Amino acid sequence: MADTILVPLELPDPEPLSPVLVEDLASLSVVILGHYDLPEQTPASSAREQFGEAAQATLEEVADAFSDAGASVRTRLVFGKDRAAAIRQIAAEEDCAAELDPAPTEGIARILVPLPDVAELDRLPTFIRILAEDSTQQITLFHVVEGDESRDRGETVVSETRERLVADGFDPDAVDTLIIEGDEHDEEILGVATDYDAVVMYEPEARLGDRVFGSLADRIADETGDPVILVNRDY
């Protein structure tokens, strides 16, 4: 059974999805989540009655593009005020393995893969392979050494993951590694991501600043224009 990926869209006027991303995700089971943001005092039931038909039609247009590409696709429509909560809820209900934070792209030549300090990353190769195309020339496994972590530990994280990808059939000449030492974990990733076309990363630990500044995946997509696949933790 194919892994399921969640594709959240902001309604009523979602940004168009790149045909490149639609084609890349076609081998997965896709859940299109339409989140219709409501003013503070607007009841969800009233909004659904007024805007539900048009919103569902918008979702069906997006779903048709995935269906035409060969994907198994279904839609969910949520009216509410908390986008992040809606994403968490639907991802759990649909048993999604990952979430796409979409951004426009015409091709993916370079993929950045920020790595956390964990031993098992079983889902990672699947979603790197999803974005890797014939035109993909470089996959960079990236780790930020911070706090009490040693550089040797960082070297182990990236080298073991590289060995895993090569064993899974990735071209060893296309997979490189990068380590940076720094105290600003998110800023280091943002700075490096500007040189890439897409990012595949594991769901980071929630941080207090996420509500103010947005999640790291959102910031990467917004500030760099890179699509991001956020993979659920499997450890």
Phi and psi in degrees as a GROMACS rama.xvg file:
@    title "Ramachandran Plot"
@    xaxis  label "Phi"
@    yaxis  label "Psi"
@TYPE xy
-69.4514  146.453  ALA-2
-62.0079  153.949  ASP-3
-106.759  133.425  THR-4
-119.698  139.039  ILE-5
-94.4243  132.658  LEU-6
-120.309  97.4743  VAL-7
-80.7608  137.308  PRO-8
-126.036  143.181  LEU-9
-93.6735  120.275  GLU-10
-100.864  155.269  LEU-11
-90.6163  -9.45407  PRO-12
-124.413  79.554  ASP-13
-70.0938  151.264  PRO-14
-66.3448  139.065  GLU-15
-61.2641  141.176  PRO-16
-83.1174  135.466  LEU-17
-63.5995  133.313  SER-18
-56.4438  -30.2449  PRO-19
-60.007  -45.7049  VAL-20
-68.0471  -38.8739  LEU-21
-59.4129  -46.3306  VAL-22
-64.6013  -41.5821  GLU-23
-63.518  -35.4117  ASP-24
-89.4445  0.99142  LEU-25
-64.7852  -20.8653  ALA-26
-82.8009  -5.07946  SER-27
-99.5926  168.924  LEU-28
-87.9395  124.251  SER-29
-112.957  131.555  VAL-30
-112.901  116.88  VAL-31
-91.364  115.903  ILE-32
-102.648  116.952  LEU-33
-96.3493  115.294  GLY-34
-105.67  115.979  HIS-35
-99.2418  106.453  TYR-36
-72.8753  132.81  ASP-37
-113.889  145.288  LEU-38
-60.1975  158.453  PRO-39
-54.7559  -38.6739  GLU-40
-96.7951  5.42583  GLN-41
-90.2015  119.931  THR-42
-67.3921  140.035  PRO-43
-61.3793  -36.5296  ALA-44
-63.9863  -39.5806  SER-45
-67.7203  -41.7136  SER-46
-64.6753  -41.6431  ALA-47
-62.4429  -40.288  ARG-48
-64.8021  -38.537  GLU-49
-81.7662  -39.9035  GLN-50
-116.366  -3.95426  PHE-51
-59.7987  -42.9282  GLY-52
-64.6765  -45.3713  GLU-53
-67.0642  -39.1518  ALA-54
-64.3511  -42.7043  ALA-55
-65.099  -36.6459  GLN-56
-63.4875  -38.3102  ALA-57
-63.0316  -42.6858  THR-58
-64.2171  -38.866  LEU-59
-65.3988  -33.6381  GLU-60
-62.6657  -43.3813  GLU-61
-66.3991  -43.1036  VAL-62
-61.3373  -35.8818  ALA-63
-62.9316  -36.8906  ASP-64
-63.1853  -41.4377  ALA-65
-67.8765  -41.1285  PHE-66
-61.608  -41.6388  SER-67
-63.5136  -28.0857  ASP-68
-84.3476  -4.44203  ALA-69
102.104  6.87223  GLY-70
-82.9434  150.638  ALA-71
-83.7195  123.12  SER-72
-138.875  143.498  VAL-73
-141.032  163.028  ARG-74
-121.76  150.305  THR-75
-134.034  138.729  ARG-76
-123.128  126.029  LEU-77
-128.324  129.082  VAL-78
-103.308  124.348  PHE-79
-177.261  -174.57  GLY-80
-111.175  -11.3253  LYS-81
-120.971  95.6756  ASP-82
-61.4382  -45.5764  ARG-83
-61.3539  -41.049  ALA-84
-65.4399  -39.2735  ALA-85
-63.9418  -41.5877  ALA-86
-62.4647  -46.3074  ILE-87
-60.5028  -43.3054  ARG-88
-64.8937  -49.8453  GLN-89
-68.6162  -37.8133  ILE-90
-60.1693  -39.855  ALA-91
-69.751  -44.7247  ALA-92
-64.4348  -34.6487  GLU-93
-94.8133  1.97398  GLU-94
53.8973  50.9484  ASP-95
-79.0358  136.362  CYS-96
-86.285  -18.0325  ALA-97
-159.879  167.089  ALA-98
-130.702  138.473  GLU-99
-96.4876  126.62  LEU-100
-100.916  97.1944  ASP-101
-75.8337  154.169  PRO-102
-153.901  154.169  ALA-103
-61.6431  139.327  PRO-104
-155.426  144.141  THR-105
-107.544  -2.96522  GLU-106
170.902  155.518  GLY-107
-124.045  95.3934  ILE-108
-90.0076  -29.9679  ALA-109
-133.523  128.222  ARG-110
-117.56  128.846  ILE-111
-100.056  133.923  LEU-112
-125.43  90.8503  VAL-113
-68.6897  132.204  PRO-114
-112.31  132.668  LEU-115
-79.7489  170.88  PRO-116
-88.1243  75.7684  ASP-117
-137.254  160.097  VAL-118
-87.168  -39.2374  ALA-119
-111.478  123.252  GLU-120
-128.833  61.4916  LEU-121
-62.359  -32.2885  ASP-122
-85.9071  -13.9768  ARG-123
-59.5902  -50.1012  LEU-124
-57.5931  -36.0314  PRO-125
-57.5452  -46.8821  THR-126
-83.7005  -22.8528  PHE-127
-66.6503  -43.8139  ILE-128
-63.3364  -33.0733  ARG-129
-58.8354  -42.3467  ILE-130
-87.2615  -21.5793  LEU-131
-69.8979  124.49  ALA-132
-115.845  179.388  GLU-133
-60.4247  -28.9142  ASP-134
-86.0042  -5.28964  SER-135
-72.8957  121.729  THR-136
-106.973  -20.2509  GLN-137
-148.237  132.809  GLN-138
-123.401  114.329  ILE-139
-105.864  118.92  THR-140
-86.9178  117.333  LEU-141
-121.291  135.351  PHE-142
-137.612  136.157  HIS-143
-99.1393  117.826  VAL-144
-84.79  119.6  VAL-145
-141.843  163.731  GLU-146
62.5629  -133.18  GLY-147
-86.7413  -0.742285  ASP-148
-67.5063  139.729  GLU-149
-87.7346  156.286  SER-150
-64.019  -33.5486  ARG-151
-59.2535  -40.7726  ASP-152
-63.8168  -41.41  ARG-153
-61.6042  -40.4039  GLY-154
-61.5861  -38.8918  GLU-155
-65.6129  -42.2583  THR-156
-57.3381  -49.959  VAL-157
-75.046  -37.05  VAL-158
-68.9189  -41.4639  SER-159
-66.1442  -37.4277  GLU-160
-68.3835  -38.8999  THR-161
-61.381  -43.7454  ARG-162
-59.6139  -39.0536  GLU-163
-64.619  -44.0146  ARG-164
-65.329  -42.8193  LEU-165
-63.1264  -40.0699  VAL-166
-64.9541  -27.5877  ALA-167
-85.0082  4.459  ASP-168
104.389  3.25078  GLY-169
-73.0613  146.36  PHE-170
-65.7489  118.024  ASP-171
-60.6409  -27.8263  PRO-172
-72.0201  -18.2795  ASP-173
-94.9501  -11.5409  ALA-174
-106.672  113.411  VAL-175
-120.072  178.418  ASP-176
-131.465  153.853  THR-177
-147.395  132.22  LEU-178
-126.579  134.486  ILE-179
-128.641  138.158  ILE-180
-98.2174  127.482  GLU-181
-174.231  161.812  GLY-182
-96.8827  -11.3071  ASP-183
-106.118  79.9278  GLU-184
-52.9859  -54.7589  HIS-185
-65.5325  -41.0636  ASP-186
-65.6845  -35.414  GLU-187
-63.4343  -43.2964  GLU-188
-65.4075  -43.7362  ILE-189
-59.9409  -42.0742  LEU-190
-63.9068  -41.0551  GLY-191
-73.4367  -36.3656  VAL-192
-62.1474  -22.2312  ALA-193
-62.8675  -20.2519  THR-194
-92.8966  6.78458  ASP-195
-122.164  168.494  TYR-196
-100.97  -17.3938  ASP-197
-161.656  158.615  ALA-198
-130.612  133.916  VAL-199
-119.486  122.678  VAL-200
-146.928  156.737  MET-201
-80.4793  150.307  TYR-202
-55.9226  118.113  GLU-203
-77.66  163.917  PRO-204
-61.8883  139.84  GLU-205
-63.0823  140.187  ALA-206
-122.617  153.582  ARG-207
-60.2109  -32.8974  LEU-208
-76.2702  -7.12989  GLY-209
-59.9312  -37.7198  ASP-210
-66.3047  -31.3417  ARG-211
-86.6351  -48.4323  VAL-212
-99.4277  -9.90778  PHE-213
89.4878  161.789  GLY-214
-67.9605  163.429  SER-215
-60.6445  -42.5292  LEU-216
-60.4254  -43.1573  ALA-217
-61.358  -42.0571  ASP-218
-66.4831  -39.4785  ARG-219
-61.6514  -48.2922  ILE-220
-62.869  -41.1131  ALA-221
-72.7432  -43.7784  ASP-222
-87.0185  -25.2685  GLU-223
-109.57  -18.4055  THR-224
77.0958  12.858  GLY-225
-90.3895  135.509  ASP-226
-67.4821  145.655  PRO-227
-127.167  131.097  VAL-228
-103.2  120.061  ILE-229
-102.561  112.126  LEU-230
-94.7781  131.488  VAL-231
-63.7929  145.79  ASN-232
-66.1588  137.16  ARG-233
-121.131  35.9102  ASP-234
